[in-house]
Amino acid sequence: MATFTKILSDTKTHAKVLLSFDNDSTTTAAAVDASALSGHADGAKLHITHINYGLTGRLQLQFKGSSSDVNAIDLTGAGTYYGAVIKNTATNTTATGGDIEAVTNGASGFALLTLQKIDMGENS
């Protein structure tokens, strides 16, 4: 799997992250490393507020938990998610708190995530 992650903006309260995929197998990989964002603190969280996507195959985003991950959303096709905030309910007080993983099944394309920072040093 080739997963490309690019941080497009990183403010005190939000971040925009572009994920792109070129994959022909089922794989789980890191999508967003919260510690790469400004103000990160152990146990901080990222909520998903908006997604633009265009995909072939299937993409599942998961919040990284200490003992188990929590499914956030499944995406296929093309569209925009601008519904209720998808809250990170994973239990994780470690450095991986806030991380988001991508589980792909033949996914190729992109997902542009707008993320709300919760309990990061700059906004807590």
N, C-alpha and C positions, 0 to 999 in steps of 0.2 A: 504494500500500500504506500502510495505517496501522498502524504498529507502536508499541505503548506499552510502555515499560520502567519498572518501579518496583522500587527496591531496598527490600526489606522488612526485612532485617537485614544487618548488616555488622560481624562480630566480627574478632578477630585471625586466626582460622584458617578461618572459613567466611563465606559470604554466601548469602542467599536473594533471588532475583530473579524477579519476576513479569513474564512477557511476554504481551501480548495482541495478537491479530491480527484485522484486518478487511480482507480482501483478496479480489480476484477475478482476480488475474493472477499471473504468475510474476515474482518479484522477489527480489533479494538486498539485505539491509539489516543494519545494525549491530543486534545484539540486546543484547549486554553489553559496555559500555566498561569494561574492567578499571581504567583510570586513574581512574574515578569511585569506586573502592573504597578504603577506608583502607589505608595501607601500600603502595600500588602502587609498583613500581620497574620500570624498563625491563627487559624480558625475563622478568618474573614470569609465572606460569601459573595458570590456573584449571582444575581437574579437575571433572567432573560426577559427583556422588555419588548424586543422587536426582532424579527428575522426576515430577511429577503433571501430567497433561495431558488436555485435552478439545478436540478439533479436528475440523473438517470440512476436507477437502482434505489436503494433505501439508506437513509442516514438516521441513526438514533443518537440523540445527545443525552448524556448522563452526567449527573453531579457526582463527583468523587467522594465516597464516604470512607470512614476509617475501617469499617468491617464489611460494608456492602454499599454498592453504588445505587443511586436513585435515578430512575428513568425520568427525563425531563420532557422530551417530545420526540415523535417520529416524523420524519419528513420524506416525502417522495414528490416527484414532479417539479413544478415551478410555482412560486407564489410568494405571498407575504403573510407572515404571522404578526398581527398587531392586536392580539386579544388581551386577556388578563395577564398580568405579570406571572411568569413561571418562577415560583420561588424555590430557592435551593433549600431543601429540607434534609439534606444529608447530614449525618452527624460526623463532624470532622473538626478537631481542634488542633490539627497538626499543620505543617507547612503546606500540605496539599489541600487544605481547606479552600474552597472556592474553585478548584480545578474542574474542568469540564472535559469529559472523554467523548470520543466519537466512535460509534460502532457502525461499521459500514457493511453493506451486503451488495457488492457490485456497484457502489456509488462512484459516480464521476460528476463533477460540477462544482458548485460553490454554495456557501451559506455565509451571509453577512449578519453577524450577531451584534445587537446593541445590549450591553450589559450594565446593570445597576450595581454599584459597589456598596456592600453593607459591611460595616465594622472595619473598614480599612482605616489606617492611621490618620489620613488626611481629613476624613469626614466623620470620625466617631466622636 
